[in-house]
Each structure stands twice: as C-alpha cells, then as structure tokens.
Amino acid sequence: MSNRTRLTPGLLLLVLALHMVLAGCGNSVSSDQEKIIDEPLLEEESRKSFDFFWKEANTDPASKGYGLIRDRAPGNPNLSSVASVGFGLTALAIGAEREWISREEARERALGTLNTLWNHAEQINGFFYHFLNMNDATRAGNSEVSIIDTAIAINGAITAGEYFGGEVKELAEQIYSRVDWNWYRDPQRNLFYMGYHPEEGFKGHWDFYAEQLMLYYLAAGSPAHPLDEDMFYSFIRHTGSYKESEPFIHSWFGSIFTYQFSHAWFDLRDKTDEQGIDWWENSVNASIAARLFAIDQSEAFSTFGSDAWGLTASDGPHGYEGKYGSAPSGYSNDAHFVDGTLTPAGALGSIVFTPEESIAALKHFYTFPDLIGAYGLKDAYNTAVSPAWYGSDVIGIDKGITLLMIENYRTGFVWKWFMKNEYVKKGLDIVGMSEKQVSSS
C-alpha cells in the first residue's frame, strides 16, 4: 500500500491559504507552482472518490453479485447500477496504478466483477438492466434494459482488460462480444432506442445529441455484432450558444454530464468526424457556456457563481432531477430546469476541458464543510433555499466522472489504456473519426 500523504482538514486549510497568498503575488506564480499547490486537493478528491467504488461493492466471493457496486450511498444498500460498475472497473485500474490498493487486490476484484457480469447479471442479448440487485445480480424492480448503462459497463471492462490483461482481458471481450447492437436499433429511423422493458417493448430514441457517442464507437467496432457506421450521423445535431460562447452541438436538457461521459474513455482530442465536427472542442465550448450561464444565474440563486457552475442531473431538495442543466437546451432554450441546486461533479467532470475554471470550482466546493463526506464531495447542494440544503448521498456515476476526469487531467491514464483496445480503435476508424487537419496558413 502507498504512503501517499492524505489531505487532513488542517492540511486542506493550509493548502487553500497558501493558494490565496500566492494568488496575491500577481504574475509571479508559475503554472508549475499552481500544479504543485493543486495536487493535494486533486489527490484528496480522487482518493475519496475511489473509496466509494472500493468500499460500496459486494465483497462476498460466494455471492452471485460479487463486485457489483451500489448506485448511491448511503441510499438503498441493495441497489447496484450497471453504470456505477463500469466506472468502478475503471477505478480499480486507477487505484492499482496509484497504489491505493495492491495490483493483485484490484485484479482479483476486477476478474470477480466480470465473472458476475458474464455469468449472473440479468441481461437480454448482452444488454444489462439499468439496476441490479446487489446480492444476486437479478433485475431490480421494473428497471429497463439499458443500452447506455451497458456501454458504460463495457467501457469499464475494456479499461480493466487492457490494464490487467490475461483472464481479465479475455472475459472483458467476451462480455463486449455478446452485445447484439442490432437488436437495440430501430431500422426505420436508423437510431438506437432509448430503453427496453420486457413488459412494454422499446420506447423512445437516442435522436438528439447527449452522452451517447460511445454507443456508435462501441457498436461499430464490435467483435461479433458490428453495426453500420451511418448511425453515427443519424441523430439530430442542433447547434446553439450562450452569450459570447462559441456555438456548439448541445444536448436536450443542457446537463453538463452529457458532454463528458463518452470523453472519459474515448480520447477525442485532435480528431474530427466526417462532417468536420470536433467533439472535444464541442465539450470545451459547452463547459464554457455552462459557466457563463451559472454566473448569470448567480443574482437569482446564491449557490452559483464564477467558481460554482456545471449544472447537471443530480439529487435536489425534492429528490432526483434529470432536467438540471443550462442553456442552450431543447429547441428554444427552455428545456432545462434551475432551482439553485449545483452538483460538484458538473464542473469537475469538465476539468480536462476547462482545467483552470474546474480547479477553481474544486477549491470553492471544499470551503463548504457540510458538502464534504467520507467519499469526498457529496452529490449536490443548494444555498439558495433556507435553510441551505446539502445532499445526504453520493451517486456512483457522479463520483465516477469526477475520478476519471481528474485522472485524465493529471496523467491521461484512462485514455492511455482504453485506447489501446483494438476494437475501440476500429470503431473510431469506422465511424470516420480521423486526425484533425491543421491548416498550414
């Protein structure tokens, strides 16, 4: 185990105080000095985010649900989300590399988790249910068979497979190969359906841009069930902007996670598709716009400001709200919902796109003692209501995007290993993602 320094509350205050002192020195603070100052806080949030995936898992080797990870904590202790498992499989590789746990511990957990997904997790045509029972991996409640959550699980499996190799890699590719992508496709519209319930059939479509870029890359590169590349160009690409931000293709609710999730694994830097879209730059512009929106909303909602931005789906004072987001949204900038609730994972998940602004937000969030728990920053807070509201839970996918994107910012680790996979590279190539052409002028 590593003897890396843990950031105690006292050390945290010292780091923040030192940053403020040096910030007052004007231009005398170099970028290298800034990175040294920021590192302990990045380490603290990363390590605690990792702890969620390590500690909130089924650790009974005799259980059919071994390795499944809770959707949230301390919420429903019997509910696992497949997306949380995908982030968790990636977290195991990060934890091993950083020596937060031993490599053998991480490999054993990864292999056991993949065995659960292969042998026990309830699925249809390779697609997992969104939620599974922690103890036996059966469908939880009436949850849907989810294509996006399955894709996130596959991303995690691929990352673990490339990093640990051997049996882990073999099992990861078996799980990937089992997914029959064509079954989830609507041939009439050449779109993926949004969800499937055995009792009702397919409902909705991924017809607008969101976090689903990963679906087309994984489907196109599938070892056993590859799909036609034209699907990547079938969804609506609606362009908008906010104030002085550059125009970008936006999601329906404007939730910032939609611009982040695929990028956590797929390294799209310096690439464009066949229509010339730079999806990396698209997320940079979306992140800048989200911050501008929050600044403008700060007069109405005290939670928001230049260092408090990144509206995204999360818990709120009245329960989970999937419409939290910022303009542009929908077709007329009115699809998003704002009530003063903010999720730290929103800004932190954009750290690779807007590092300076995201790190400033991280420092700001850590000035709220009620927002900090055993797993780092809690899911959400709202100081615009009286009394101020702080979420009691952390949510796996929010801790996941925080951990992965901070690690990509620090070392590029997730990109490095995930992008080694031959099918990942094949999928990107098939859909037409190519190196960006730099003008010689």
N, C-alpha and C positions, 0 to 999 in steps of 0.2 A: 504493500500500500504506500501511497505517496505521502511525504511530509510537507506538502504544499501548505503555505500559510492560509489559514482560514480568516475571513474578514469578520472580526468581532464587532459589536456595536461601537466600541471605543475606537477601533481602528477605522471603521467606516467614517465616523465623525472627523477623525484626523485627516483621512483622505479627502473628504469634501472640503474641510477647512483649508488644506494645502492647495487644492484646486482653486479656491476662491482667491487665496493670496497670490498665486502665480498668475491667475487671470487678470489681476490688477496690475501686473507688470507690463501690460501692453504687448508689443510685438516681441518681447524678449523670450517668450515661451515657444520653444520649437515644437514641431509636430511629434518628434520622438519623445520629448518630455511629456507631452499630452498623453501619448500612448502608455507611458510608464505610470502616469497618475491614474489613468482609466483602468488599467489592467486588474487591480484588486477587486474593483466593483464588478467588472465583467466576469471575473473568476467566481465571485460570490454568487451572482445570479445564475450563472451556468451550472455550478456545482449543485446548488439547491434545486434547480430545475431538474437536473439529472436524478437527484434523490427521489423525486416523485416517481419516476419510471422504475427505479430500482426497488423502492420500498412499497409501492402501491400495486404490486403484482402478486399473482397467485404463486407462492413459492413451495407448494406441496408437490414433490415429484410424482406422487401416486395419483394426483388429481388429473382428470381429463381437461381441466382448464389451466394446467401449469403454464406459467408465463404470460397469461392474459393480464392486461393492465386496466385498472379502473378508469372509467370515463372521467371521474372527478373525485376529489377528496376534500373534506370528509363526508361528502354526499353518499349516495347509495353504495354500500360496500359490496353489493352483489352484481353490479353492472359494469361490464367492460365495453369499451368502444374499440372497434377494429382499427380506427384511425389512431387511437392512442397507442395501440400495439405497434403500428407502423412507425410512429415517432419513437416508441420505446426501443424497437430493434435498432434503429439508428443511434439512439442514445447509448446503447450497450457498446457500440464501436467507439463512440466518443469517450465514454467512461474508461474503457480499456486503454485507449491511446493516452489519456491524461493521467492514468494510473490512479483514478479514483477507486477503481476495483481492479483485481488482477485480470489479466487476459484470459486465464482459464475460467475464472468465475463468469466473465462476460460471455465467453464462447459456450459454456455449458448452458447458460440461461437462454442464449440465442437459439441453440440447437433444440432445446426443450420447447421453446415457444413455437418454433417452426414445426416441430412434430405435432404440437397441438393444432396448429392451423391446417396441417396436412391430414391428420388422422381423425380429429374430433370436432373441430369447429364446423358448425352447421353452415352449409353453403348450397348454392344451386349453380351448376355449370361453372364452378370455380369462383363465383361471386359470393362473398360473405355477407351475412346480415350486419347491419349497422351496429347493433348492440348484441352482445352475447352474455350469457350467464357466466359469472366468474368461475364457478365451481365445476361446470360440466361442458362449457362451450356450446350450449344449445342456444337457439334463438331466444332473445329476451323480449317478452311481451309481444306486441304486434309490429316490431321494428321491420323496416324494409330491407330487401336485398339491395345493397348499396354499391354502385359502381365506383363512386369517388372514394369511399372509405376503403374499398378493396384495393384501389390503386395506391392509396397511401400505405396500406399494409405491404403491398408488393414493393414499393419504393424502399421501405424499411428492410424487407427481406433481401433485396438486391444489395443494399449497402452492407448489411451484415455478412452476406455471402461473399462479397468481394474482399471484405476486410479479414474475415476469419478463414475463408477458403474451405477446402475439404468437404466434409459432410454438410456443413452449413451452406456452402455454395450450391451443392447438388440439390439439397432439399428446397432451397430458395427458388431455384429454377424449375423444379417440379411444380411448385405452387403457382409460379408465373405461367408455366405452360398449360396448366389446367384451365385457365380462364378462357372461356369461349366468347370473345368480344363481339362476335357477330350476333349472338343471341340477344345482346342488350341494344342492338341497333335497330332503329326504325327505318326500313328500306325505302319507305315512301318519301321521307324527308331527309334521309341520309344524315340523321342525327342520333346521338345516344339518347335513350330515355333517361328521365331524371331518377325514377325509382321503380321498384317492383315489389308488390305484395302478392303472395300466392293466392290470397283470397280475392284480389281485385284485378290483378294483372299489372301491366305497365301504366305509369302515369307521368305526364309532363315530359319535357325535353331539355337537354342542355342546348338551348337555342340562342343564348346570349353569352357574351364573354363572362367568365368567372375564373375559378381556380382550376378549371378542367383541362388545361393544356397537357398535363401529364397523361390524360386518358388517350389522346391521339398518339403521343410518342410511344407509350407502352403498347397500345394496340397495333400500331404499325410495325413495331419491332418484335412482336410476339413470336416465341419459338415455335408454337404449334398452331395458333389461330390468328394470323396476321390479317389486318383489315386494309381496305383501300385507303390510300393517302388523302383522297379528296375530302374525307370527313373533316380534316383539319381546317378546311376553307369553307365549311358549310354553315357554321354558326354566325350570328349577326355580330358585326364589328362596328359598334356605334361609337363615334368619336365625340368627345366633349372636352371642356376645360373648366377651370375655375379661376376667375380673375386673370392674373398675369401668368398663370401656369401654362406650360406648353400643352397643346391638345394631346389627348391620349384615348385609347380604346378603353372604355370603362365598364364596370360591372353594373348589375341592375340596382342593387342597394348601395353601392359605393363602399361596402365594407372592405377595409384595407387588407384583410387576410386573403381576399380573392386575388390580389396582386402579388402574393408572397408564396403560397403553398407550393406551387409547381417549381418555383425557383429554389426552394430549399434543397432539392436534389438535383434538378436539371440545371447545369451551368450554361446559361444562355448569353453570357457576356460575348459581345462582338459577333453576334450571329443575327441573321435576318431570315425571314421566311420568303417564300416565292413571291409574295406581294410586297416585299421590302419592309415588312414590319419588324422593328427591333423590339422584342418583348421585354428585354432588360430595361431599355430606355423607357418603355411604356410604364414599367413599375416605378422607375425613378420619378417620372412626371406625376404619377398617381400619388406617390408619397409626398411630394412637394405640395400638390394640391390639397391633400388631406390636412397638412399642417396649416396652410393658409386658411382653410375652412375653419379649423379649430380656433385660430387666432381671432377670426371674425365673430365666432360664436361666444367668445370669452366675456363679452359685455352682458350677454343673457345668461350664461352658465359659468359660474366661478371655477368649475373644475378645469376648464380649458384655458389654453394659452400657448405661447411660443414654445414652451417646453412640456406641454401637456396636450398631445394630439394623437391621432391614429384611431379614429372611431371604427369599431368592428363588432361583429356579432359576439355577444357575451351575456353573462348574467347582468341583471339590473335590479333596482329596488323592488320590482314587481315580478321577478322571475327572468328566465332566459328570453332574450330578444334578438332575433335573427336579422332585424331590419336596421340595427345601429349602423350608421355609415355617414358618408359626407358627399356633397355634390362634386362632380356630376353624377346623377343617378337616374335610372329609368329613361324615358324619352323626354321628360320635361323637368328634370332635376327635382322631382318631388317624391321619389320612391323611398328615400332614406328616412330614418326616424332619429330624432335627437331629444334627449331629456336631461342632458348633463352627465350621463354615465360615460366613463372612459376606461378602457382596458389597456394596461401597460404593454401587453403583447402586441398591440397595434403598432406603436412606434418602434418597439424593439425588433419586431419581425421585419422591419424595413432598414435595419442597421447596415445591411450591405448596399442599399440604395442611397441612403442619406446618413452616413456614419456620424457626422458632427451633430446633426439635429437629433438623431436617435440616442446618442450617448448623453446629450444634454437632458433628454427626457428621462433616461435611466437615473441620472443623478437627482432629478426632480422627484421622481417617484419614491426614491429611497429617503426622502425627507419626511415621509408620512409613516410614522411608526405603526399605525393601525393597518397599513397596507402590506406590511411585511410579516411573513409567517415561516413555518418550518421549511416550505418549499420555495422560498423567495417571495417575489411579489404575488399577491393574491390576484384573483381573476379581474376584478373591476372595483371602481369606487365612484362616488358621486358626492361632491361637496356643495352642489347647488341645491340640495334638499336639506331640510332641517328636521332632525339632526343629520349630520353628514352620514352617508351610507358607505359601508365597506363590505364587499362580498365575503362570505364566510368560506367559500370553496376556492380551490384552484381547479382548472379544467385541463385535461391532458393535452388536447390539441394546442392550447394556448401556451402551456409550458413547453410543448414540443417545438413550436415555431420559434419561440424565444431561444431555446437551447441551440437548435440547428443553425439559425441565422447568426447568432453570436459566434458560434464556432466557425462558420464560413467566413465571417468578417475577420476573425483572429488568424485563422490558418488555412481556410479553404478546404478543410478536412473532408466534409461530406461530399462536396463536388469531386474532390480528388478520387475517392474510392467508388462512388456511384457511377461516375462517368467512365470508369474502366470497363464496365459491363458491355459485352459485345452486342447484346440486343438493344440496350439503351442507345448506343452509337448508331446501330442500324435504324432504329425508329426515327431518330432525329434526321438521319440522312434521307429516309424515305419520304418524310413529310416536307422535305425541302429546306431544312434549316442549314444554312451554309455560312461560312465565314464572311463577315461584313466587309464589303469592298470600300477601302479608304481612297478618297479622291486624291489624286496627285497634284491637284491645283492648289 
